[in-house]
Amino acid sequence: MSKLNNKILEKYSRQIIIDSVGIEGQKKIFKTKVLIVGCGGLGTSAAQYLTMTGIGKIGLVDDDIISLSNLNRQTLFTEEEIGEKKVFVLSEKIKKINSKASIQSFDLRLKDNNINKIATRYDYILDCTDNFETRFLINKFCHIYKKILITAALQNFDLQSTILKSWFKKGNPCYECFFPNTQIYPQDSCDEMGVLAPVAGLGGIFQANLLINNVLENKVNYNELILFSCSEFRMRKITFKKNIDCKICGNN
């Protein structure tokens, strides 16, 4: 979108007037391509706010259907849509927010045999999944194909998020430097651990903000895990170094 007409300028005027955004920053946002893997509490929130910000191309990956228990934390879904496919419902909802955006839906589970075909066309990969198997798969792909990874996880009143660019600089860690794929981790989905509705929304917002800051070239740290407690309203940042023994990025 090289030219911004009056309608576009009006729609995004509250962003454009920000010094660090402006016309050029908004154009960068329009050109950004984002793949959101998982259309649950994190993914629906991130998709909503990224669409509102003006992201030009969004891919949605999920093979699940909407259930009653989803409705306490997964924005844009309603009771009338129970039983329908999440990716198709979410796609239609965000198209109504930004009709200019290119939205593509992938009704499947991301696996070794399909991730390359789907994810290579995007600049950013948002890991909004709830299992380590898929997170490890996405991390490996992002490192090999030089994609920026933004991941988050939820539990009860707590969330964590980080942005990773492990291939860009010698000392930058990947996800497995934080969480090695040599350990056994507890099942961490909302079904097992529980999560408060606003925490899920805030997690997706954290991911959206990390992405937009990166697009606008605001300072972000690629070696930092953000931890936020919604019960105590307390934030911590934990700095990690690359694990030289990491099987994904240790030799880079």
Secondary structure by P-SEA (a helix, b strand, c coil): cccccaaaaaacccccccccccaaaaaaaaabbbbbccccaaaaaaaaaaaaacccbbbbbbcccccccccccccccccccccccaaaaaaaaaaaacccbbbbbbcccccccccccccccccbbbcccccaaaaaaaaaaaaaabbbbbbbcccccbbbbbccccccccccccccccccccccccccccccccccaaaaaaaaaaaaaaaaaaaacccccccbbbbbbccccbbbbbbbcccccccccccc
